[in-house]
Every structure is written in C-alpha cells, then in structure tokens.
Amino acid sequence: MIILKRSKDCYEFLRALKGNKSIGFVPTMGALHEGHLSLIKSSMYDCNITVCSIFVNPTQFNNPDDLENYPSTIEQDVSLLEATGCDILFLPDAYEIYPDNLEVKVPDVQLDELGTVMEGAKRPGHFDGVLQVVNRLLQITIPDRLYMGQKDFQQQLIISRLLKTYYKDIVLVTIPTAREKDGLAMSSRNKRLDKEWRQKAPTIFESLNLIASGLPTVNIDPLIQKALDKLSGQNFVVEYIEVADSDTLLSLKKVSEKDKIIICTAVYAGEIRLIDNILWPENAFQST
Ligand code: PAF
C-alpha cells in the first residue's frame, strides 16, 4: 500500500491513473473496524484502484470533548488496510486539508430538511463540516465511485446531494451497516464504551427492531414510546428516535405498506453518543 501525506502528491498520483483505471474512494476518520473494511472490500471489488483517507476532521465536531477523545489507532489502521489489500492511504494533516492560503468553502448544496432534522438539529454545524471536508477530499482523490456506510444514513443522503450538484459523474455506493454478533452497529466510538455500557449497547438495535416489528401502523407514537421505555429502562439518554421517509427524512406519524422508511436514533451511553438506524422494509433503500 502506498501512503501519501500531501494533497498535491495524492492528486497528481491519481490524476495520472484517471481514465485508464477506475478509482474507488473510502473517506474515514480512522479507528477502523469491519464496517470500514466492508467499504474497502466493495471498492476493491468494483474498482481498479482503492483509496482510503484517514483524517479526523475538526470542522465537523460540534463538541470539543468528542474531538479530543475521538479514538486514534493509526498503526493498527495501516495494518488492517494493508491486510485487506487497499492500494492507497491518503493520510493528510490539517494543513494539507485546510491550508492557510486556501479558503476551503462549505459547498452550497440545497439540503431542504435533510440538513435540519435529527443529526442536523442536534449537532449544529456538523454537516457543514462534513460537506466541506468531503468536497475537498473529492477534489484531491477524483474518484469514480464513493463508498459510504448506511450507519451514517443522513450523512450519505447529504453527500448524495453534493454529488448531484457538483459531481454528477461520481457514483455513491452505500454499504449496509456492519454489526457485532449481538447486533450493535460497528462504530469507532464503541471503543470508548466501558464493559457495562458495552453489555447494554445491543438494546439500541433491539429498540429499532421493536418499532419495525409493529409496522405498518396508523399511529406510530405508542411504538416509539415502547422503544423509548426500553432504552431509558437501561439508562440510555435518548436524543431522538424517529420514523422518517427514507428520501426526505421527514418524520411520519403513520406508516403504510407502500412507505419506504428509516428508523433512526441517537442515544447517550453515559458520555458516549451512539447512532443507529434500520430500513423498513428491509433493503428498501437503493443507493444512487
Ligand atoms: O463518516 C465519517 O467518518 C466522516 O464524516 C467522513 C465522511 C470521513 C468525513 O470526515
């Protein structure tokens, strides 16, 4: 695996291949787990060259403690990428992404409610930071295909708007959430859970399934209440639990057989904020 730390080197290297080789790009913030590796493997399957980036982007953290405590396991990440067969690791420092002499703008993208509900409401500025960094990374890595995880469902919908606006030739591929055996969605933040919270953490996925098992319904509220009771019974602090249309993310009060929905939640397990979601019906979502 080639490791490139300079934006210019990465761009020039890929520019020389572009056209002859298809390029798949997997942006990450490191602390890699099986979920990330499934994105890498999909890219390797589809594309001639797979590029992974590791950059903990400061502009998307609305909470300084979260940034400070974000896990970093770079040596292990490099070994995992090498063992998986990733071709290129782009490993920039903050200066390479946000150089003093370059104004790295937040791209102007029409987000509608996608930007203001759920994560958008609870993490002010978060999606601006994500748009800013992904836009810059796409300019450096010039991929044909971009790989993102379903776990960050709202993020991948927002990035799909970015692609539709500025990068019509890049295909977004959304990969289903990788889960631990007990159902917990894989996340870099899981590394911060203590033993007790780790044991309780499958409740998050169970609560989403509890809602799905009651669908379709003419009244979603009692199902949401059951899920809330289940989570708060285990001392999770629930930021939101929503049943929403999987295209618009608008919240639904009733669900019919024809609807394609996403059930999303964000909870605090002590200090650690975790998110998860499931689609209903299963596999309803088609990536663009
Ligand atoms: O999902 C993530 O890890 C990040 O939001 C991303 C897409 C790498 C941008 O920093």
Boltz pocket constraint, residues with backbone or C-beta under 6 A from the ligand:
constraints:
  - pocket:
      binder: B
      contacts: [[A, 27], [A, 28], [A, 29], [A, 55], [A, 57], [A, 60], [A, 130], [A, 133], [A, 134], [A, 152], [A, 155]]
      max_distance: 6.0
